[in-house]
């Protein structure tokens, strides 16, 4: 009997620890994905405004390297404002940090 209680308590503690690591998107985060929910997220809206402001410089860039620098500038700007690039986990609805390549 005590073994089942102990196992149940250990499972509760494990779930509590997993919940502590849950990422909750903020208005500064950029959600990686497609569709309206992503487009309408406040962090994505801010990033799109930033991209639109840089569009003339991006179009005028004559090399791939210069365009890469501008893309990195947008990412650095998001990080400087406390933003993160997040994606949904493939096996749950939890948010996880996107890799640099996924965010790029």
PEQUI-V587670 format. One record per residue. N is the residue number from 1. RES is the residue in one letter. SS is DSSP state (alpha for helix, beta for strand, coil for the rest). Layout:
BEGIN
n=<N	N>
res=<RES	RES>
ss=<SS	SS>
END
This chain:
BEGIN
n=<1	2	3	4	5	6	7	8	9	10	11	12	13	14	15	16	17	18	19	20	21	22	23	24	25	26	27	28	29	30	31	32	33	34	35	36	37	38	39	40	41	42	43	44	45	46	47	48	49	50	51	52	53	54	55	56	57	58	59	60	61	62	63	64	65	66	67	68	69	70	71	72	73	74	75	76	77	78	79	80	81	82	83	84	85	86	87	88	89	90	91	92	93	94	95	96	97	98	99	100	101	102	103	104>
res=<X	X	X	X	X	X	X	X	X	X	X	X	X	X	X	X	X	X	X	X	X	X	X	X	X	X	X	X	X	X	X	X	X	X	X	X	X	X	X	X	X	X	X	X	X	X	X	X	X	X	X	X	X	X	X	X	X	X	X	X	X	X	X	X	X	X	X	X	X	X	X	X	X	X	X	X	X	X	X	X	X	X	X	X	X	X	X	X	X	X	X	X	X	X	X	X	X	X	X	X	X	X	X	X>
ss=<coil	alpha	alpha	alpha	alpha	alpha	alpha	alpha	alpha	alpha	alpha	alpha	alpha	alpha	alpha	alpha	alpha	alpha	alpha	alpha	coil	coil	beta	coil	coil	coil	coil	coil	coil	beta	beta	coil	coil	coil	coil	alpha	alpha	alpha	alpha	coil	coil	alpha	alpha	alpha	alpha	alpha	alpha	alpha	alpha	alpha	alpha	alpha	alpha	alpha	alpha	alpha	alpha	alpha	alpha	alpha	coil	coil	coil	alpha	alpha	alpha	alpha	alpha	alpha	alpha	alpha	alpha	alpha	alpha	alpha	alpha	alpha	alpha	alpha	alpha	coil	coil	coil	coil	beta	beta	beta	beta	coil	coil	coil	coil	coil	coil	beta	beta	beta	coil	coil	alpha	alpha	alpha	alpha	coil>
END
